Amino acid sequence: MLVVLFILLIIVGAACFC
């Protein structure tokens, strides 16, 4: 579960960066 949240955070971070 924690891994899923971490991956989601990376995706959101990448989206904000782009």
WOHUTA-V410360 format. One record per residue. RES is the residue in one small letter. NEAR is the number of other ideal C-beta (glycine too) atoms within 8 Angstrom. D_CENTER is the distance of its C-alpha to the mean C-alpha in Angstrom with 1 decimal. Layout:
# WOHUTA-V410360
<<RES | NEAR | D_CENTER> <RES | NEAR | D_CENTER>>
This chain:
# WOHUTA-V410360
<<m | 4 | 13.1> <l | 5 | 11.5> <v | 6 | 9.9> <v | 7 | 8.5> <l | 8 | 7.0> <f | 8 | 5.7> <i | 8 | 4.4> <l | 8 | 3.2> <l | 8 | 2.3> <i | 8 | 2.5> <i | 8 | 3.4> <v | 8 | 4.5> <g | 8 | 5.6> <a | 8 | 7.1> <a | 7 | 8.6> <c | 6 | 10.0> <f | 5 | 11.3> <c | 4 | 12.9>>
